[in-house]
Amino acid sequence: MAVFPLMLYLIALGWIWMGLGTVQAQDWYLRLAQAVLLVAALILFGLQVVADSGARELHQAYLMAQRLADRQDWPSNLEEIKDLPDVKAFRAMLKADVTPAFALLRHESAQVRLAALAALEYHRDLRPGQAELLLEVAQQSPEPEVRAAAISALANVTDRTLGEKVAAFMRDPSSRVRRAANEALLWDTENRWIWLREPVRRALSDPALQDDGPLIHHGPLFCTEAINDLQAWTAETGALAMRASLTLVAHYERALNEKSRPATDRESASPSVRYARSCCAAHWVDTTVGSEWSA
């Protein structure tokens, strides 16, 4: 911080100014001391203004963006890009302004685009129009890793229209993208479930996605409304009932595991867990054993 040295310079300048009345006006060294202290104070003030404006960090971010754009030695596994030291450093530089990362989203290299998106993952302070650009990248990119990273960058959007478009990726052809959409959306069911309910139902009902199993996410647990809907869906048929049951089992077991002590046998046999497990068993009997019997 330059504030304390600045105050010292100004105090010294004040003392010299007051001392001019007791000495000869032609004492040049006092005039020189005044000038030096005044210039030093102005320089320190300017440095403080630049530091507070974030211009230095923004300049460093643009330099890092150029470094990433020129990079050639990328990992063969695209998933490893987000763990690169340069990408982590780039993410730290974007706290005040994410514009340097958006400058890379049109780059011809998928690795560069993925590095920029990894730096934007779960970012909170997007400017108007930036979320729409991220959605466009997700919709147009042929690489599943890029689509997944773009969706993760949209995890904190609050606009319902954008959120519903992100929810469409819960049925993406790539399992990696579907997992990213689940993580990006399901961490806030308390505020989103009112409009997220139908996209979740469609995803759970899709026979092509039945092998995905339960909806897994690592954010806060499902809200009460979501649990009530999942319980109601277990009474239906097909993939919806099975996956809803599996999701409830995963939800309740995670709730028990997140307690401060290990779950006891009594807790593991709680009514909620037993209900979800019984739904899974009943549905398995109905779909597997029943079909074999009819055959």
N, C-alpha and C positions, 0 to 999 in steps of 0.2 A: 504493500500500500504506500502511495506517495503522499498521503495527506499529512502525516506527521512531519516528514522532512520539509514539506511545503510550508507548514506553520512555523517551523524553526527559521526558514529563510525570511519569511515575512516579519517575524519578530525582530530578527537582526536588522532588516531593512528599516523597520520603525525606529529602532534605537539610533541608528545612524542618522536618520532624518531629524530626530529630536536633537541630536548632538550637533547639528550644523549651526545652531544658534549660538553655540559657545566657542566656535573656532572660526578661523578666517575662511571666507568664502572661496579663496583661491587655493585651498588645500585640495589638490587634484585627486589624491588617493581616496578621499572620502567619496568624491563623485564616482570614481571608478568602482569602489566597493558597492555603492548604490546600484550602479548599472549591472554589475555582476550578479548581485543578489536578486535584482528584479528579473533579469533574463533567466536565471536558474529557477526562480519561482514559476515563471511562465512555462518553462520547459517541463517542470514536474507536473504542473496543472494540465498541460496538453497530454502528457503520458497517461495521467489518471483518466482523462476524458476518453482517450483511445481504449484504455483497458476496460472501462465501464461499458463502452459501446459494443464490445465483443468483436471489434474489427480484426484484432489479432487472431482470435480463434477462427474467425471466418476465413481469413487469409490462409491459415494453416489447413483448414478443411478443404479449400480449393486446391492447395498444393497436393494434399493426400488424394483428392479425387483424380487429379492429373496423373499421379503416380499409379493409381489403380488402373486408369485407362490405358496406360503405357505398358502395364505388366504383361509378361508373356508366360512366366512359369507358374501356371495355375495347377492345383491338384487335379488328378484325373477324376476323382470322386467329387462331384459338385457339392455334396453334403459337407465336405470338409472346409469349404470356402469361408463359412461364417466363423470358423474358429481360427482363422489366420490372424496374426498379431496386427497387421495393417488394417484389417477390417474392424477389429475391436477398437483400435485407436481412432479410426474414422468415425465409428459410432459415438465415441466419447466427445469428438469435436463437433457433433451435430446437436448438442443440447440446446443451443440458442437459435440456430437456423439450419434447416435441413435442405436448403436450396442446392448446395453442392452435390448432394446425393441424387437429387432429381435430374441434375444435368447429365447423369450417367445412364438414365433409364432408357435412352434412345440409342445407346451404344450397340454396335453390331455384334459384340461378343456377349454370349450368354453368361460367361463367367464374370464379366464386369457388371452386368445388370444384376446378377445375383449378389455380388459383393455390396452394391449400393442398397439393395433391398434388405440384405441381412443387417446393414447398419441402421435401417429404418424400422426394424422389427419392434412391434408394440410401442411405437412412438406416440406420444400423446398430443403434441402441439403441431398439428398439420394446418397449413394455411388454406384458405379457400381455393378450391380447384385441385389441390394436391391429392386428396383422397380419390377424386374421380380419375386422376391420372394413374394412380395405383390400380384401381379397378380395371382400367383399360389395359394395363400391362398384364394383369391376371387373365383377362378374357382373350388376349391375343397371343400370348406366349405359347409356343408348342412344347417347351420344356416343363415337365411337371415340377422340377425344383424351383424354377422361376415363378410359376404360378403359386406354389405353396408359400414362397417367401413374400410375394406380393400380398397374399391373403393375411399372413402374419403381421405385415405392416399396417393392415386395416383393422387390427383387433380392437382398437380403442375408438373407432368411429361411433358417433352417437346418432347420426342421421338414419332414420328408419328405412328410407328408400335405398340408401347405399347398403345397409345391413341386409335387407332382403335380397339384394343382388349378390352379396357375398354368400348368403345362405344357399344359393343355387350350386355352389361348389361342394356342398355336402354330398352331391351325387356326381361328382366329377369322375371321369374314367380312371384316374390315378388314385390309388389308395393313399399315397403320400399327400395329395392335395385334399382329399376328404378328411384326413386326420388334421391337417392344418386348419381347415374350415371349422372342424369341431372345436379345436383349441381356441380359435379366434372368437367364436361366438358363444360357446357354452359357459365361459367363465363368468358371465353376467346375466344369468337367467332371471335374476330378481327384477331387472329392468327390461329385459328383452323378450321374455317368454310370451308376452301378449301377441307379438308378431312372429316370434320364432317357432311357435307351436306347430303351425301347418308345415313349414319346411322340414322340421324334424320328423313329423309324421310321414311325410312323403319319402324321406330318406329311409326311415325304418321299414316302410311298406314295400320298398323296391326289391323285388325278388333277386335282381342281379347283384344286390349288395348284401344279401343274407349272410354270406361268409364273413362279413366284417365284424359280426358279433356285436357286443355292446358299444354304446357311444361312450368313448373314454375321453376325459379331459382332466387337466391337472390344476384347474382353477378352483374357486369356491364350489361347494356342493350344490346340487340342484335345489331350486327354490321349492316351496310347498306346492305351488300350482303345477310345476313340472312333474313332481312326484305323483300328484293326483292324476294327471293325464296319463302318465306311464302306467300307473296301476289300472286305469280304465282300459288302456289299450291291450293289456295282457288278456282281457276277456274276449278279444277278437281273434281272427284266424290268420294263418299265413305267416309271412316274415314279420309282420308288425307285432304280432303277439310274442313270437319267440325273441325278437331283438329287444322289445320293451322289457320283457322279463329278465333277460341277460343284463340290460342296462340297470335295472333296479337292484339286481344282485351285486353288481359292481359298485353301485352307489352306496348301498348299506354296508358292504364289507369295507369299503374305503372309509366310511364314517366311523366304523369301529376301530380301524387301524390307526386313524389319526388321533385317537385319544392318547392321553399321556401315559397310559399303561396298556399292556397287551390285553386283547379281548379275552374274556373268560369263555368257557364252554356255554355258560348261561347266556352271555351276551351274544355269542355267535348263533344261538338258537332263538334270538329275539323274534317276536311276531313278524316284524317287517322283513327280516331276512328269510324266515321260514315261508312267508307268503310269496316272496319273489321266487324262491327256489321251487316251491310247489307248482307255481305257474309254469316254470321251465319244464319240470318233470311231466306235468299234465300235457303240455303242448307236445313234448317229445313222444309221449305214448300215443297221443292222438294222430300225429303225423307219421310216425315210424311204425309202431306196432299195429296201429289201425290199418294202415295201407297194406302191410304184409298180410293181415288177417283177411282183408277183402280180396287180395290177390289169390 
